């Protein structure tokens, strides 16, 4: 039996929009020297952060296996990622509920025997190499090309590692990393009605709708401890990259949380829910498929107080509104105080609640109980009578967000809209699951704020502030 071979895999993935243009990166590291042995990265089109992170994990495990194809069970891989979700799910401590994650987790579990892989969560600051690779892949996709290993500077920009801590031994009681990964692998296979994948299976047959995850891997010649071999491809690539970096102007933009000295002013979206209508205090479904009610007297007062608030702040530079009457009236009150025009964006309208329009939750439960239960359980289920699912709403709201952020880069924009669009923007910014929509409270005429930076990251700064109404 051959001696155990230990490597560390660091992986990451990102999405500029979540979902949005996405990519991943992974690096295989020699734990004894801290030197990179292989890199992998790919632009994967529009996807979520979580999908991109899983794709990065699969790429890293595949790269490790490709480097040592004859190692068999003697290969030990210690995975380090800043994705708590992926680490906890692959360790077996968290259940995998999202249908998009299950086949990806099964693929990751099938690359190597479960007893060969351990997982560790690390802070984002310790995952800079993989993060940079993912950003390089997303940059390449933005430019209409794929990532190329020869053009990568991720290894040069990564902090010096020295040696990497030795992976923990693959042992422990049920519930530890190894046993958990084995249970997760078996459970996923059982849920799909299949036998557990064989240990030597590189990838199971892809499920419908899940893109192929085969990735190009850039091997790096094995160096002497701490130093590339003279004349090796790695040394030549590093010299070439160093020359390219020296030729870049000092003000060239950089990518990534750790390396970007100044991303510039973000596009800041101030999200104002419209004032009350007659339906609001009765908590009736009031979407874009109903009567399009006007503001009540209370709602008009709320709009005026919001206008006073924004006039005092003096920060709003643009106003964009939903086409529905209650939003246009709220926006007009603010615009009148600020001397601004109001632009209408159809993507900001409320959900079409179909046959539930005008009903309370209790009335809907009584008349359409099964449909309501299905709607609460899945973002892909539409209300009775041809309404919109939350998944459909998220798609058009994300498109509206992208239009607005691109149009008003670096500016502060007041978006006057509804409960579902605001919650959706916050959810997408946080990378939260669809069920989080039911766990946020948004009062009439409340203010929330999300900032969008040039590198595609978002920051939620405020949620459901009603202090201006008191």
Number of C-alpha atoms within 10 A of each C-alpha: 7 10 9 12 14 18 23 29 29 27 35 34 33 29 29 23 23 25 22 18 23 29 36 33 33 34 32 31 24 20 20 16 16 19 25 23 22 23 29 27 34 32 27 21 16 17 18 22 24 21 26 30 28 25 30 33 31 27 31 33 27 24 26 28 20 15 15 12 10 11 16 18 18 15 22 26 27 24 22 22 27 23 20 14 18 23 24 19 21 29 26 23 17 15 14 20 9 10 8 15 17 21 21 25 23 23 25 25 28 23 25 25 21 26 20 17 28 26 23 19 17 16 12 15 12 18 22 24 24 31 31 29 32 33 30 28 29 31 20 17 19 14 9 9 13 18 23 16 19 14 13 19 20 22 19 13 13 17 13 10 13 12 15 15 11 13 19 14 13 17 12 10 9 12 14 15 27 25 20 23 27 22 19 25 25 17 20 22 18 12 10 13 9 11 12 18 20 13 15 12 14 20 21 16 10 13 12 7 7 12 11 12 17 13 16 16 22 17 19 19 15 16 17 11 13 12 11 18 15 11 9 14 15 21 17 15 18 19 12 14 19 13 11 12 14 9 9 10 8 8 7 9 12 15 20 18 16 16 13 13 12 9 15 12 14 22 22 24 27 22 29 29 27 32 30 24 20 15 17 16 9 12 12 18 22 25 24 19 19 15 12 14 15 20 24 16 13 12 22 21 18 25 29 19 18 26 22 16 16 17 17 11 9 9 14 19 14 18 22 22 29 25 21 22 16 27 28 21 21 29 31 22 20 26 20 14 15 20 11 15 15 20 14 18 18 13 21 27 24 23 24 23 23 20 17 25 20 20 18 16 14 11 13 20 15 11 12 15 13 12 16 19 12 14 17 15 12 14 19 16 19 23 23 18 11 12 20 22 18 24 16 15 22 23 14 16 24 21 16 17 21 15 13 17 22 13 11 17 17 18 18 21 22 25 30 33 29 27 23 22 28 27 24 22 21 25 20 19 20 15 18 13 11 20 14 13 19 10 9 14 12 20 17 22 29 22 24 23 23 21 21 24 18 18 19 15 18 22 15 17 12 14 18 20 15 16 10 15 15 6
